[in-house]
């Protein structure tokens, strides 16, 4: 109990001791003034005080602090960190598309010919109906055609394929816009094209459901062969709907694949450009450290300057973006400022890691 009380008393004593006891003759206020000047020069030189756009809040900035016996810590926030989030969005879209592709791959679609279960083909057209007036013959023909049509419906789900293709195309279009692969006008044109495909597909699917329901209703209340001509005409109309759905499917699948390839290319180019800009920014940082690091003259020679680049480090195992840290010794910065070493040597001597 007495030992714990002594620890508390010592802690309180430390709180009330003057700065000179801690700083060992270091004037903390003067050090802080040096840091403020240094931070201001960095902010101006690296363009961190420029607004990101009209009526928008700047995504960049700088914060600094002094840690006794350790040195200066400067945290930089650069728009490159927020731009990196766009790559994350594009990667999420790619993952969603891969999941959708596993659920409904865009492979070859089996074709089901409109034929009877016998070897002889069936011709159900308005002309053939005119030359075959017997109801029983028409009823048999319609029954065979109906069976083939049901096989076709069971084999190919056009609605799912078209909708899935349009969804994937929409995801790719959003990725393209976010990654600046297309401008706003082109993006709106793509959206309009997709909405047109979706609307046309929905109209045909609605007509298909209505015709199928009519046929089912007719078959439930009439004997085989009765009103065969009307049923046959409806089946011909259904076949016409499928003739329109197939080009729609092909157009949607082709557009989805084209936009997917464009999005992948845009992502690769965006990543390369982002990496180039990061390297350029770091080069500017090293030059600025050489040019203005000497303003930290009140910093003890044995201490360091740590620069933390927020959100610009590599991804860790948890897929979390780390910060990138550059650590400089005051002696190296002074040597660079006096011309004893160049910027490349300063960069080589600095400590770099992700955290």
Long-range contacts (C-beta under 8 A, 24 or more apart in sequence): 22-68, 23-68, 26-68, 26-298, 26-300, 27-298, 28-66, 30-298, 31-66, 31-296, 31-298, 31-299, 32-66, 33-298, 34-295, 34-296, 34-297, 34-298, 34-299, 35-64, 35-65, 35-66, 35-72, 35-296, 36-64, 37-295, 38-64, 38-72, 38-74, 38-292, 38-293, 38-295, 38-296, 39-63, 39-64, 39-74, 41-288, 41-292, 41-295, 42-74, 42-76, 42-285, 42-288, 42-292, 45-284, 45-288, 45-291, 45-292, 46-76, 46-78, 46-281, 46-284, 46-285, 46-288, 48-76, 48-77, 48-78, 52-79, 69-303, 70-303, 70-304, 71-299, 71-303, 71-304, 71-305, 71-306, 71-330, 72-296, 72-299, 72-303, 72-304, 72-305, 72-306, 73-306, 73-308, 74-305, 74-306, 74-307, 74-308, 75-308, 75-310, 76-285, 76-307, 76-308, 76-309, 76-310, 77-310, 77-311, 78-281, 78-309, 78-310, 78-312, 80-274, 80-277, 80-278, 80-281, 80-312, 81-309, 81-310, 81-311, 81-312, 81-321, 82-311, 83-274, 84-274, 84-311, 84-312, 84-321, 86-178, 86-179, 86-270, 87-179, 87-267, 87-270, 87-271, 87-274, 89-175, 89-178, 90-175, 90-178, 90-179, 90-263, 90-266, 90-267, 90-270, 91-267, 93-171, 93-172, 93-174, 93-175, 93-263, 94-175, 94-263, 94-264, 94-267, 96-171, 97-168, 97-171, 97-172, 97-260, 100-164, 100-167, 100-168, 101-168, 103-164, 104-160, 104-161, 104-164, 106-161, 106-165, 106-253, 106-256, 106-257, 109-156, 109-161, 109-249, 110-155, 110-156, 112-148, 112-151, 112-152, 112-155, 112-156, 113-148, 114-145, 114-148, 114-149, 114-152, 114-239, 115-144, 115-148, 116-141, 116-144, 116-145, 116-147, 116-148, 117-144, 117-147, 117-148, 118-144, 122-148, 124-232, 124-235, 124-236, 124-239, 125-236, 126-233, 126-236, 129-229, 129-232, 129-233, 135-225, 135-226, 135-228, 135-229, 136-225, 136-228, 138-225, 138-228, 138-229, 138-232, 139-224, 139-225, 139-226, 139-228, 139-231, 140-225, 141-228, 141-232, 142-228, 142-231, 142-232, 142-235, 143-224, 145-232, 145-235, 146-215, 146-231, 146-235, 149-235, 149-238, 149-239, 152-242, 153-212, 158-201, 158-205, 158-242, 158-245, 158-246, 158-248, 158-249, 159-201, 159-205, 161-249, 161-252, 161-253, 162-197, 162-198, 162-201, 162-245, 162-248, 162-249, 162-252, 163-198, 163-201, 165-249, 165-252, 165-253, 165-255, 165-256, 166-194, 166-197, 166-198, 166-201, 166-252, 166-256, 168-256, 168-259, 168-260, 169-194, 169-252, 169-255, 169-256, 169-259, 169-260, 170-194, 172-256, 172-259, 172-260, 172-262, 172-263, 173-259, 173-263, 175-263, 175-266, 175-267, 176-259, 176-262, 176-263, 176-266, 179-263, 179-266, 179-267, 179-269, 179-270, 180-266, 180-270, 181-262, 181-263, 181-265, 181-266, 181-269, 181-270, 182-262, 190-259, 193-255, 194-255, 197-248, 197-251, 197-252, 197-255, 200-244, 200-248, 201-245, 201-248, 201-252, 204-241, 204-244, 204-245, 204-248, 205-245, 207-237, 207-241, 208-238, 208-241, 208-242, 208-245, 211-237, 211-238, 211-241, 212-238, 278-312, 282-309, 282-326, 285-326, 286-343, 286-346, 286-347, 286-350, 287-343, 289-328, 289-333, 289-336, 289-346, 290-333, 290-336, 290-337, 290-343, 290-346, 291-337, 293-328, 293-330, 293-333, 293-334, 293-336, 293-337, 294-333, 294-334, 294-337, 296-330, 296-333, 299-330, 300-330, 301-330, 301-331, 302-330, 303-330, 304-328, 304-329, 304-330, 305-329, 305-330, 305-333, 313-354, 313-355, 314-354, 316-354, 322-354, 322-355, 323-354, 323-355, 324-352, 324-353, 324-354, 325-351, 325-352, 325-353, 325-354, 325-355, 326-350, 326-351, 326-352, 327-351, 327-352
